[in-house]
Amino acid sequence: MSIRDIIEGKKQWRAHMARVKALPPDYEIVYKEIQRYYFKVGPVGLVEGPLLPGLLDFFEEGAATGKGVLELIGDDVAAFADDLIKDSRTYADIYQESRPPA
């Protein structure tokens, strides 16, 4: 990865986070909680993949219709977040696969 790639990645991330900050407050809070959870759980390819941008697009569309975020995703934010990554490989999966059987 070159310096140019790193700089471009930072520009894209800042633009992404500017879009998050432009969301209504309830959407921004839920988005950041889901994002924090994903950074802990670690789906492979999270930052450069389509998951977070797709979630942001979904939230922007929901906000544009005037719905509250919980109307859009349901009352159980954790279940919604887990459902989005249920078929994704995580770094925990990779670690478990690399360990010899006990």
C-alpha positions in Angstrom: 0.0 0.0 0.0 1.5 3.3 -1.1 1.3 6.6 0.6 -1.1 7.8 -2.1 -3.4 4.9 -1.3 -3.4 5.7 2.4 -4.1 9.4 1.7 -7.0 8.5 -0.7 -8.4 6.1 1.9 -8.4 8.8 4.5 -10.1 11.2 2.2 -12.8 8.6 1.5 -13.2 7.8 5.2 -13.6 11.5 6.1 -16.2 12.0 3.3 -18.0 8.9 4.6 -18.0 10.2 8.2 -19.2 13.7 7.0 -22.2 11.9 5.5 -22.8 10.1 8.8 -22.7 13.5 10.7 -25.3 14.9 8.3 -27.8 12.2 9.3 -30.6 13.0 11.8 -29.4 12.5 15.4 -31.2 9.2 16.0 -29.8 7.7 12.7 -26.3 9.0 13.5 -26.3 7.4 17.0 -27.6 4.0 15.7 -25.1 4.1 12.8 -22.1 4.8 15.1 -23.2 2.0 17.5 -23.4 -0.5 14.7 -20.1 0.7 13.3 -18.5 0.4 16.8 -19.9 -3.2 17.1 -18.6 -4.1 13.7 -15.1 -2.8 14.5 -15.1 -5.1 17.6 -16.6 -8.2 15.8 -14.4 -7.6 12.8 -16.1 -8.8 9.6 -13.3 -9.3 7.0 -13.1 -6.4 4.5 -15.2 -4.1 6.7 -13.6 -0.8 5.8 -13.0 -1.3 2.1 -16.1 -3.4 1.5 -19.7 -2.4 0.8 -21.2 -3.0 4.2 -20.7 0.4 5.9 -21.4 2.5 2.7 -24.4 0.3 2.0 -25.7 0.8 5.6 -25.2 4.6 5.3 -27.1 4.7 1.9 -29.9 2.7 3.6 -30.0 5.2 6.5 -29.9 8.2 4.2 -32.9 6.8 2.2 -34.8 6.1 5.4 -34.1 9.6 6.8 -35.3 11.1 3.5 -38.6 9.4 3.8 -39.1 10.9 7.3 -39.1 7.6 9.1 -37.4 7.2 12.5 -34.4 4.8 12.5 -36.2 2.3 14.7 -39.1 2.3 12.3 -36.7 1.4 9.6 -34.6 -1.3 11.3 -36.8 -2.5 14.2 -36.4 -2.2 17.9 -33.6 -4.7 18.2 -30.5 -2.9 16.8 -28.2 -5.8 17.7 -30.3 -8.3 15.9 -30.4 -6.0 12.8 -26.6 -5.6 12.9 -26.0 -9.3 13.4 -28.3 -10.2 10.5 -26.3 -7.9 8.1 -23.1 -9.9 8.8 -24.5 -13.4 9.4 -22.8 -14.8 6.3 -19.6 -12.8 6.6 -16.3 -14.2 7.7 -14.8 -12.5 10.7 -11.3 -12.3 12.0 -12.5 -14.5 14.9 -13.4 -17.2 12.3 -10.0 -17.0 10.7 -8.3 -17.3 14.1 -10.5 -20.4 15.0 -9.6 -22.0 11.7 -5.9 -21.5 12.2 -5.8 -23.1 15.6 -5.0 -26.8 15.8 -7.8 -29.0 17.2 -7.7 -29.5 20.9 
